[in-house]
Amino acid sequence: MKQYDVIIVGADGANSVVSASFPPFAPNRELAPCAFVIAQGDFYERHVAMWSDRRFPGGYFWYFPKNGEANIGVGARGSTHVRAILSGVLDDLGSRRAFEIKLHSGGVVPVGGLKRRVAWGHV
């Protein structure tokens, strides 16, 4: 008989219902505007990237490649120019690799800092 670990991953966004369902994980309520794209191209890396930079004040940039596509985005606290910031990042990336943007979108991302507890049991 095989035994499997049971793990729940709350990947349901900034207003996570999963996170709110478990008292030790109070949702991160400090949110910032974001802009992101889904791009198609040579995106086959086996790593994701997230980093802070002065171009993203109080926020961060993310790059999640998967099977020839990537979710690339920027969230910045208090900024109304996230699309312009993302456009600059995409220009930089475009100078190093070819890709085609399939979708432009936006929303909010949590920017309240790291949570003290990110796991509880198998959740």
MOFENLIN-V966073 format. One record per backbone hydrogen bond with DSSP energy under -1.0 kcal/mol. CO is the residue of the C=O (numbers start at 1). NH is the residue of the N-H. Records with the same first field share a line. If there is no record, write none. Layout:
BEGIN
CO->NH + NH
END
This chain:
BEGIN
9->11
16->20
17->21
19->22
22->25
27->29
30->111
32->109
33->76
34->107
35->74
36->105
37->72
38->102 + 103
39->70
40->100
41->43
43->68
49->63
51->61
53->56
56->59
57->77
60->75
61->51
62->73
63->49
64->71
66->69
68->41
69->66
70->39
71->64
72->37
73->62
74->35
75->60
76->79
81->85
82->86
83->87
84->88
85->89
86->90
87->91
88->92
89->93
90->94
91->95
93->96 + 97
100->40
103->38
105->36
107->34
109->32
120->123
122->8
END
